[in-house]
């Protein structure tokens, strides 16, 4: 029994659905799924932005503060170990020196140790001592030759204070081995704490080893203040225990690979609330200068905890209503776009596919269904005209091309390209306001004052680190000069300079010059600064006659008139000190506000380029009382909030007279503040909507619309009589299937035309060898 026409059409439609995996359906389906996902992302992302009592930016700032403390402490401890080892090596390379002379020379160059001593290893006898009494009984002299025998170690004094002992060997030929011991406290060098902030060094077991910023309760007169101090001490101890547990993790397991920033384990903590202020802390474990690189200080398993009380934001959290409204609007726009594409592009194209297949099977009785407009209507009209031509072939009626308007007008208006453009406009109507208008953070953004304070204090800490680095570099040269002495020859000088250059990477070149400017010994690169007529009087100076700044440190050699050791610092060494996350752009400027170093790209000796920064540097350089003070400010201009800080060199030392300043600034837009987070997520949603629309509609335009327009032109040409142009499908989809059907119809028409031509020729000749009627009559 033959199947009904409706059943055959359903089978054909199912075959089309199963065979056509590409074409019109995938881009529309993908667009539907992506718009639904984007609506869910919009509702959840915008609705989850909260104006917390403590913004995340403030907690992140406390984390960075602790990281700065860990970097400063690690650098200070490692510098102490390196200085003592280098001093012992230089002493051991020369003639034997008396223990008292060793300690006197070290004490004249370095003032960093609380106590020093020289002990004879064989007998354990104390040969010389300076400063506070050292707990020498904590050092096992019989185990110094083993692995880690000379590693620094922490000891606890009778009064409960912790000391770090640094050890080095003094060895001379035909002399008993001696142990050089130096003790230092676990204090932070040059950390600017500001007001009501405390910082602590924590051991591996969570014990607080030393603190700064918390006064002793006995020194306070007010009972309320004593209670506050006790509460802060208890809170700090709680933070210390928690931080010690968290920092035991491997940095590779708590940080994403390639995330950069602080190479060790760090984070932030929150504590109790008192009088509307919540205790917040940052913690960071001492880590090497590079990930995976250990140092003497990192082997101590120390953690830095910085704590402060921060006023909470009394405002309420942001509700999710705005996110739901935007997600609902996207669902409405998406539904309209999908309905428009399905009704005006997908269904007409599927109908064309089915109608073209029907014609190729020889079903010519029923007229072709004509869509309302666009390329589908043009192709359907051409198919109907071709249907008539095929019927004329079957009826042997000549098969002449039908007139273009055989069934209605040529419907060229509102093509598929116009419909895709309308869909794009609808999506842009949702995307553009999100990127330009909705949830914009203007001048009303509240930047917490704590961020401005932290910017100022961290800049001051960094300023102190740079100044101390230059001071330490000049102190190293003074130590080298003292160890050379007045009797060292050029070879001895060169050996000492080479050894120093290997030990310290801060120098680009080292050399010794006399009073006439003659170079007596040299190591490293050639001097970039002119030698002149002798050593400079300034211990640290800047030469600005080269293409890049040249920082010169000078230290006279005792016993040699006008002879000094000179070191030129690598500018990369200075720039490396400025790599601190969370401070934005950092620059070291001289007294004329010219750039000497920076943590980002810069041109040597260029200005700051902002009158506000120049005024800030100038204002912070003015002395307030005994010394200049760092300054911090929040600039508001055109909706952009910039946090800036400047700190002048202060504190003395060889670099104290340089009159340099460290200035930093960053835009508040990059911080985790509620208003900016909401704005960023809103813009992200708009950009995602734009990307989704561009990708899917572009896909539809390239794969379907463009081939469909070309097919409409070819179909009309075929219906008008073009039998020679072969139709090749671009893709194996609906448009390709219609193209193949038209090619089959073209071949049928071409074969039918040839067959009628042969029949017409045969009729004109009357048949081969047949006598005409006149001839037959005559016969």
N, C-alpha and C positions, 0 to 999 in steps of 0.2 A: 504494500500500500504506500503510495507516494505521500511524502510529508507536505504539510500545508505551507504556504508562503511565509506566514508569520513564524512558524517553527524554523524554517530554513534561515530566516533573517536572524533569529536568536542564536542559532548555531554559528552563523557567520560572525556575529558580534563576539561570541565567546572565543572563537578562533582568533579574531583580531586582538582581543584582550590578552590572550595567552602568547601570541606570537610577537606582539609589538612591545618590547621592554623599554625602548627609548621613545623619543618623540615628544608629544605634547604633555603626557602625564607626569613624567619625573620632575620637571621644573615646577609645575604647579603643586605637586605633592610635597616636594622639598620646601617650597615657599610656605605651605600651610604648616608643616612641622616646625620650621624655624620661627615663624611668627608666634606660634603657640609657646615655644621655648622662650622666646624673647619676652613675651607677656609675663610668663612665670618669673623670669629673671628680674624684670622691672618691678613686679610686685614685691618679691622677696628682697631684692637688693636695696631699693629705695626705702622700703619699710623697715629694714633692719638697721638703718643709720640711727644711732642714738647719741644724744648729747649727754654723755656720761657725767657723773659728778666729778670725776677726774678724767679729762680728755686723754686719749691714748698718746697724744703728742707730749703731754707732760710726763707720763710714765716712761716714754722712750727717751726723753731728755735726761731723766734720772739714770737710766741705763747707760747712756753715753757719758754721763758724769763719772760713774763708777769705772767705765772703760778708760777714761782719761787718767783716773787715779791708778789703775792697774798698769797702764803704760808707763807712767812716771815712776812708780815704785820699781817695776821691773828694770827700767833703764838705769835707775839710781843704783840698785843692788848689783847689776851686771857691771856697771862702770866701776864700782868699788872693787869688785873682784879683778877686773882687768887692770886697773891701776896698780893694785898691790902686786899682782903677778908680774906686770911689766917692770915695776920698780925693783922687785927681787931679782928678776932676770938681768937687768942692767947692772945691779950691784954685783951679782955673781960673775958677770963677764969681765969685770975689772979686777983691780987689786983688792985684797981683803980690807974690810972697813970695820971699825969698832962698832959694837951694837948701839952704843949711845949716839954715835955719829949717824948711823943708819936712821934711827928714829928722829933725830934732829933734822936731817935733810927731808925726810918724808913729811914731818910736821910743818916745815917751812913752806912746803908746796901745797899740801892738801890739809884742809881743816874739816874734813868730812867725818873723821873717825872720832869716837868718844874716848877711845883708849887704844894704845899700841904696846906691843911687847915683843922681845926677842928671847926665845927659849932654846937652850942647847938640847938637842934631841936625845943624845946618848945618855946624859945624866939627868935630864929633866930640870936643870938648874935655870932659874930666871936670870938672864944676863942684863936686861935693861927693860924699862917700862916708862910709859908716858900716859897721862890722863887717868881715867878711872881704873880701878882694879878689875882685872879680867878674871873670869872663872876658868882658869887654865886647867883645873882638874876635870873639866868636861871634855878635854881633848886627850884621846888615847894615843900617846906618842909611839906606841908599838905598832900601830895600824896605819901609819901615814903612807907607807909604800904600796899598800894594796889599792884596788879599784875604789875610787871615791874617797880615798883617805884624806885628800886635801879639799874636798868639797865643802862649801860653806855650811854652817850648822847653826841652829837656833838653840839658845840656852836661856834658862829662867833664873834671874837673880833672886837673892833672898827677899827683896822687897816686892817681888811679883812681876817686875818688869822683864820684858823679853829683849835679848840682845842677839844680834847676828854676828857670828865669828867668821872672819875670812882668814884663810891660811895660805902661806907661800913659803917656799924653801930658799934659804941662802946657802949656797955651796961654793966653797973655794978649795983649791988644791992644797992638800996637806993641812986642811983645817977641819974641825968637827962640823958636821951639818947643824944648821940652826933653823929654827922655825920662826917665821915672822907672822905675828898674830895681830889682827885689828878688829875692833868691835864697833858696831854701829847699831843704832836703834831703828826699829821698823816705823819710822816716821815718813810722812809724805813730803817730798821736797817741792816747795813752791805751789802747793794746791790752794787755790783761792776758794774758800768755803762760803763767803758771803755771810748773810745773817741766818741764824737758827738752822744751820746745817752741820751734820756730824759725819765723820768718815772713820772707818775702822779697818784694821787688818785682821783677818780671820784665819785660824789654822784649819787643817784638814778635818779635825773633829768638831768644828763649830765654835771653838773657844776664841774669844776676842783677845788678841794679842796686844793691840795698841789702839788708841782712839785719839781723834782730834776733833775739836769743836764742842765737846761736852765738858763743862767745868766740873771741878770737884765739889760735891755737895757741901763740904765743910767750909768752902770759900764763899758761900753765899749767905747773905744776911736774911733774906726773905724766906719764910717757911713755904709760901706758895711756890717760889722759884725752886726751892729744894725738892718739893714734890714733883715739879715738872721735870727736873733733872733725873730723878729716880725713875719716873715713868719713861723718859726717853732712853735711859740706860737699859731698862727692862725690854723695851720695844726693840732696841738695837740688838740686844742679845738674842731675841726671838728671830729677827731677820738674819742674824749671823748663822744660827743653826739651820734655818731653811736654805740659805744660800749655799752653805757647805754641802748640803745634800744634793742640791741641783747642779753644782759645778763638778760633781764627780763623773758626770756623763762625758762621753767622748764628744769633742766638738763636731766630728763628722756625722754624728747621729742627731744633733740638735740644730745644725745649720745646713741649708741647702747647698749643694756643690756649686761653686762659682758665685756665691752670694756676696763675697767680699766683706768689707767692714772689719770689725774686730775679729781677729783669728781665733779667739778662745770662746769659752762658754760665758754668756752674759745674759742678763734679763732684768726684770723689774718685779717688785713686790708691793703690796698694799697692806696697811695695818689698821689699827683702830682709829676711831674718830674721837676728837676732843675739842669741844667748843667750836664745832663747825669745820675743823681742820682734820684732814686724814693724813696719817703717816704714810709716806711713800719712800721706797728705797730702790736703788739700782745695785746690782752686784755684777762682778766680773772676776774671773780667775786669771791669775798671772799666766801669760802665754808668750811665746816667742815672737820675734818681729815678723815671722812668716808662719803660715800654717804648717804644723808638723815639725817645726824647728824648736828644739829645747835649748834652754840656757841654764846657767847656774841658779838663777832666781826662780825659774819655773820648776826646778826640782824640789823646791821647798813646799809646794802644794798650798800656796797662799791664795786667799780670796779677798777682794776689796768690796766693802759694803758702804754705800753713801746713802744717808737718810735725811729727810727733811719733812716738815709739816706743810701741807698745801691746803689752801682754802678751797672748799668744794663749790661747785657750780649749783646754785639753788634752783635753776630752771628745770622744767619737766623734760622728759624725753620726747623725741619727735614721734608722732603717731604714724601709722602705716596707711592713712587714708589717701595721701597724695599718690603713693605707689599703686594702690588699688585703682584709683581713677585713671591714671596713665595706662595701666595694664588693660583696663576695660576699654579705653579708647582705642588701644592697639587691636584688641579683639574685634571691635566693630569695623575698624578700617580694614583689617585683614579679611574679615568675612566678606566685606563688600568687594575687595580686590579679587578674592578667590571666586566669588560668585560671578563677577564680571568676566574673568578669564574663562571659566567653565562654560558660561552661557554663550559667549560671543566668539570664542576661539576653539575650545576643545570640542564641544558638541558638534558645531558645523563641520569641523575637520573629520570627526568620526563618521558623520553622515556622508561626507564626500567619499571617504574610503569605502563605505558599504555600497554607495551608489555606483562608484567606478567598478567595483568588483562585480556588481550585478550586470553592468553593461558588457564586461568582458566575457561573462558566462552566456551571453546571447539573449538576456531578458530585456527586450526592447519595447515591450508593449506599454509599460507604465512610465509616465514622464518622470524626469529627475526632480527630486525635491530641491527647491531653491531656498537657501537661507536668506535672511533679511538684508544683509549687505556685506561689504568688504570683499576680500579676495576669495572667500568661500563662495559668495554669490556669483562672482565672475567665473570661477571655475565650474560651478554648477550649471550656469547658463551655457558655457562652452560644451560641457558634457551633454546637455540636452540637445544642443545643435548637432553634436556628433552622433547622438542617438538617432536623430532623424536621418542623418546621412547613412548610417548603418542600415536603417529600415529601407531607405531607397535602394541600397545595394541588394537587400534581400528581395525586394519587389521588382528589381531590375528597372528602377526608375531613373537611372542616370547618376544618382549620388552627388548632385551639385551642392556646394556649400550653401547653407541657409543664410539668410540675412542676419546681421548682428542683432537686430531687435526682434527675432522671431518670437521670443517669449518675454515680453516686458523690456524695461530699460536695462542698460549696462550699469549695474549697481557698484560704483566705485567709491562712494562716500564711506567714511568711518571704517578705514581699513584696520588690519590687525596691528600695524605699527602705531596708529593713533590710539588704539585701545591699550597697548602696552605703555604708551606715554601717559595716558590718563591714570593707569595703575601706579606708575612711578610718582605722579603728582600727589596721589592720595597718600602714598607712603611718606613722601617728603613732608606732607602737611602734618604728619605725626613726628617725624625725625627732627626737622629744623627747629621747632620751638624748644625741644629738649636740649639741643645743642647751643641755642642762643638766648632763650628767654626764661625757661622754667628753672626754678631753684637756683637762681644766680646769687652768689655770695657777694654782697656789695660792701659799702662802708660800715654796715651794721655788724660785721663779723667781730666777735669778741675773741681777741687773742689773749690767752692767760698771761698775767704779769710774770708768772713763774718762768715762762719761756724766755722772756726778755732778761730776767735775772740770770738764768742758766747760760744764756748766750754771753752775757758779760763775764760771768765767773769762769766759764770754760775758755773764753778768749784770754783772760788774764792768766789762767793756768798754762795755756799754750805759750803765751808770751814769756812766762817764767822758764818754761822748758827750753825755748830757743835761746834765751839769755844764758841759762846754765850750760847749754851745749857749747856755746862760744867760750864761756868761762872755763869749762873743763878742757876744751881744746887748747886754750892758752896755758892752763895749768900743766897739761901734758908737756908742752914745749918747755915750760920752766923746769919741770922735773928732768927732762932730757938734758937741758943745759946744765943743771946741777950735777947730774951723773957724769957728764962729759968732763967737767972740771977744767982747770986752767992748763993741764998738761996734755990733753987729748990731741993727737995728730989728725991729719986729714983722713987717714984710713979708719981710725977709730971713730971719728965723727960720721963717716959714711956708713959704717956698720950699724951705729946706733940709729941713724936716720932710717936706714932700710928696715931695721927691726920695728921701729915705731910706725912706719908706713904700713907694714904688714899687720900690725896689731890694730890700727885704727884706720878705718876707711873714710874718715871724714876729710882727710887731706888730699888735695890734688898734687901737691908738691911740697917738699921740705928741703931747706937748704940753710947753710950757715954762712953769714957774711960778716966781714970785718968793718972797721970804721970808714974805709975808703970805698965800700960797696963791692969789694971783691968777693966772689963766691969761693969758700974754702971747701965745702962738701955739699953734695946734692943728692936727692933721691926723689923719684917720681918724675913728673913732667917738668918742663922748663918754666921758670918764673914768668908770670904774665904781667906782673907789676914792675915798673922801673925800680932798679935797686938804688939809684940816687947816690948820695955820698955816705951812706951808712944806714944802719938800722933805724926804723921809725921809733919815735918816742912813745906813740900810743900803743898800748898792749894789743888792742884790736882796732883795726881801721878798715875803711872801705876805699877801694880804688875804682873810680868810675870812668876811667879813660879807655877801657876795653869794650868789646862788643857785649860782654855780659859782666855783671858785678863780680868783683874780686875781693873777697874778705880775707884780710891778712892779719895773722896773729904773730906777735913778736915777744921773745923772752931772752933777756940777756944771759950770757954765760958767766957765772961768778968767777972772778979772778982774771977775766979778759976784758980789757978796756974796749968799749964800743964794738964788741963782738956778740952776736945774738943768733939764736935759732929762729927761723922764720918759717911759718906754715901758711899755705894758701888753702882755704877751705873749698871743697867741691860745692858748687851751688846746688847740685842734686841732693847733697846731704841736708842742706837747709830746707829744700822743698819737701824732702821725705818727712821731716819733722811736722809738717803742716797737714799731713794726711789724717784728718780727724773727721769721722762721719758725724752728720748732724749739725755741722757748723756752716754749711754752705760754702761760699767762696771765701778763702782766707789769703791775706797778703801781708807780707812784711814790708814796711815802707820806712824810708829814712826821714831825716828831719825836714826835707823838702817834699815829703809825701810822694816820693818816687818809688816804684815797685822794685824791691830787691829779690824777693822770693814769693812763690805762690803755690797753692795746691792744684792749680789748673793752668791752662795755657795763658801765657802773658808775654808781653814785649818788655825787655829789660828797660828799666828806668822810666816806664810809662806812668802817667798819673792815674789816680783812682777813677777819674771820669765822672765824678758825681760831687757837686758842691756840698751836698748834705754829709757825705762821708768825710770830705775835707774838713768841714766844720766840726764833725764829731772827733776826728783825730786831733785837731787843734785844741778843742775843749778838754779832751782827756789828758793832753800833755801839760796843761797848766797845773801848777802845784797847788794842792789843797792841803794846807798844814805843812807836814814835813816832806811829803812826796806826792807825785801825781797819782791820780786814781783812775781806774778803768771806768768807762762809761758805756751804757747801753740805752738804746732808744728804739721805739717802734714808729716807723714812718708810714703814714697813710697818704696815698696819692692815687686818685682815679680808681679806687676799688682794689688796688694792689697794696698789700701790707708787707713791709720789709722790716725784718728784725736785724739790727746792726749793733755792733759793739767794737770798741777800740780800747787797747791797753798799751800804755807806754812802757818802755824798759825802765825798771826800777829795782832796787835791791842791791846795787853796787856790783863789785866784781870788775873784771877786765872789760866786759862789754857794757857796763853800766853807763858809760859816758857817750855811747853811740847816739843817744836820743832817737832811737828807732821806736816803732810802734807796730803792733800786730792788730790788724783790723779784719773783721769778718762780717758777712751779711748773707742773708738768705730770705727768700720769699716765703711768706706764711702759707702760700698755696700748696707747697709741698709737704706741709705738716698734717698730721692726723687730727685735724680740728673738725668738729661736727659739720659746720656749714660748708667747708671745702670738700669734705668727704661726700656730702650729699650732692654738691655741684658736680664733682668728678664722676660719680656714679650715674647722674642724670645725663651728662654729656656722653658717657660710655654707652648708655642705653640708646641714645640717639645715633651714635656712630655705628653701633651694631645693627640698628634698624636700617640705616643707610647701606651698610655693607650687604645685609641680607637682600634688600630690594635690588641693589645693583647687580649682585651675583645671579639671583634667580631670574630677574627680568632680562638681564643681559644674556643669560643662557637661553631663555625663551626666544629672544630676538635672533640670536645667531643660529640656533638649531631649527627653529620652526618658522618664525615670521619671515626672515629673509628668503629661505627656500620657497615659502608659500607665495610670496610676491612674484618671484621668478617663475614659479609654476603657473600662476594666473596668466602671465604674459605669454608663456609657451602654449597654454591651453587655448587661449583666444586665437593665437596664430594658427594653431592646428585646425580649429573650427573654421577659420577663414580660408583654408585651403593649402597651408604649408605642410606638404607631405614629405619633404626631404630632411627636415631637421630632426635628428634623433634625440629623444628625451632620455637623459641619464639621471637616475636618482642620486642625490647627494648622500642620504643616510637611509638606513633600513628602519624607517618609521612610517607614520601615517602619510606624511607628505611623499616619502619615497614610494610607498605602495600606490598612491594615486598617480604618481609619475609613471610607474611601471604599467598601470592600467591604461594610461593615455598612450604609452608607447605601443601597447598591444593593439589599441584601437587604430593608431596611425598605420601600423602594419596591415591591419585588416582593410582599411580604406585604400591603402596603396595597392594591395593585391587585388582588391575588387576593381579598382580603376584599370589596372593592367588587363584584367580578364574582360571587362567591357570593351576595352580598346581592341583586343583581338577579335571579339565578336563583331564589332562594328566594321573592322577591316574585312572580315569574312563575308558579311552581308553585302558590302559594297562590291566585291568581286564576283558574287553569285556562286561561288564554289569553284573549285579547281577542275578544268576539262569539261564542264557542263555546257551543251549547246544552247544558244539563246533561242527565244520563242520565234523570232523572225526567220531565223535560219531553218528551224524545224518546219515552219509553214511553207517556205519555199521548196523544201525537199519533198 
